[in-house]
Amino acid sequence: MVRIKHRYILFEVLYPPSNPNHEEFVKFSETQEDALLTLHQASPSSINARLIISTIRKSIQEHYGEHGVGAAGLSINMKYWSNKTSTGIIRCDRESFQIVVGAITLINRFESNPVIIRCTHISGTIHKCEEYSIRRSKELIRLINNSALRTKGKQSSQFLLSLEESTSLKISDDDRIEIDG
């Protein structure tokens, strides 16, 4: 008996500025922290797992035709979706994961919301996707904190650096940052 092998695709939904005019773009691109905070937003409650899967299937149909739908259409399954972090994990067949990744990256709108979907990790186990997601979230938090430190004065940045060395950051189940120490 042959075992069917799957791939797990970790993706994140980014929200670019909706009406980019000159002032919004300047504000968006002033600092790396502003850009990260603008792109990484919580998803509206109207975006759910069912909508994402149906949009991916439509994208496969549109860009890969009947062959893509036959190869990947029915094997797509949403394993995790969080509106707070705009992060999800999709399971698909190993033979068709490239079609699914291509279709995901070609999506540019959920309902009326402009989006950018970025596939950040592909793995054979869901556990490795979860580990990578946690590691990536910690790096993003560190990057935002470091960017905030650079914009403050030297005295406050040295104080915050010493504070960070004496504390450890943990990401809780509620996607909040807790400081232990």
N, C-alpha and C positions, 0 to 999 in steps of 0.2 A: 504494500500500500504506500502511495506517494503522499508526502505531506505537502500541503499548499503553503508556500512561504509568502510572507507579507513584508511590506515596508511601511514604516511610520514616518510621516512628514510633519515636522514642526514648522508652523508658519505664524507670522504676526501680521496684523492689519494696521497699517499706518494711515494717518489722516492728514493729507497735505492741506495748506490753507485753501479755503473754498473759493474765495474771490481774490486771486492774487493781483493787487494793485501795487504801486510803487511803495507806499507807506508800509503795507503789511509785509511786503518782501524784505524791506530794510529791517523791520522789527524781527522778522523770522530769522534773518541771517546775521543779526548782530553778534550773537554768541552761540556757541555750540549747545549750551544749556537751553536757550530759547528754542533752537531748532529741535532738539530731542524732546522737549516738553510739548511742543506743538504737534510733532508727528505721533508721539506715543500718548494717545488719549484713550479713555474708556469708550467702548462701543455703545451706541444707543441700544435700548432694549429691543428694538425692532429687528436688529441683526441677531439671528439665532442659528443654531446648528442646521436646522432644516433649510433655511434660506441659503446658507453657505454651500451646502451640498447641492441644492438645485442650481445655484449659480455656477458651480464648478461643472456640473453635468452639461449645462447650456454652453459653457465655454468650450468644453470638449467637443460637443456637437458642432459648434460654429467653426472651430479652428482645425479639428482633426476629422470631422465628418463621421460617416457610418463606421469606418474602421476604428476610430478612437472610441466611439460609444460602445462598440462590441468588445473591444479589448479592455477598456477601463471603466466603463460607465456603471456597471452593477457592482463592481468590487469596492467602490468607494464607501467608506464608513467613517463617520465622525466619532472619535474616541474621547475628545476633550475639547471644550470651548469655554472660555472665560470672557465675559463682557468687560470685566474690570481691567484686565490686562490686554485685551484684544489679541489673545494668543490661543491657538488651537492645535490639535494633533489629529491627523487623518490617517486611516489605515487603508492601504490598497494592495493589489497584487504586486509581486516583485517584478513580473514581466512588464507591467504597464505603469510603473511609478514615474517614468520620464514623461509620459503623456500627461499624467496628472499634474506634475510639477510645472510643465509648460502651460497647461490650461490655467493653473492657479496664478501664475505670474502675468498672464494676459488679461486678467480681470482688472477693470479700472473703476467699477462702480457697483455698489450694493444699493438697490432701490435708487434713491436720489443722492446718495452720499458718495462723493468721489473718494476712492481709496487707492492705496498701493499695498499689494500683498507681497510679502517677502518670505520665501522659504528659507529658514535659517538652519535646518538640520534634517538629515534623512538617516534613519537607522533601521536595523532589523528587529529591535525590541523597543517597546514603549518605555521601558525603564531608562534606557540611555537617552531617549528624547526628553524625559522628565529631568534627568540629571543635567543635560545641556541647557534646558530652559532655566533651571535654578541658577546655574553658573552664569548664564548670559544676563539674567536679571540682576545678579549681584554686581557684575561688571558695569552694567548700565547705571546702577545706583552710584557706584564708585565714580564713574565718569561724570555724572551730574554733580555729585558732591565736589569733585576736584575742580570742575568748571566754576562752581559757585565760590570755591576758595580763591581762585585766581582773580575773581572780580572784586573781592574784598581787600582791605588793607593787609599789610604784612603782619601786623600784630594779631589781628583776628584770625588770619590763616594759620599762624603758628599755634595759636590757642586751639583751633579746631583740629589741626593735625595731631596735637598731643592728646586731645580728647578722643579722636578716632583710634589712636594707638591703645588707649586704655579701655576701649569698648569693642564689642563685636556686633556686627549687624546680622540680623536674622530676618528672613522673609517668612511671615506667618501664613496660615491657610487663608486668611482674609486679605492677602496681598498688601498688608500694611508693613511698615518698617518698625521693628522693635529694637530698642537699644538696651543691651544687657551690660552691666558693669558695676 
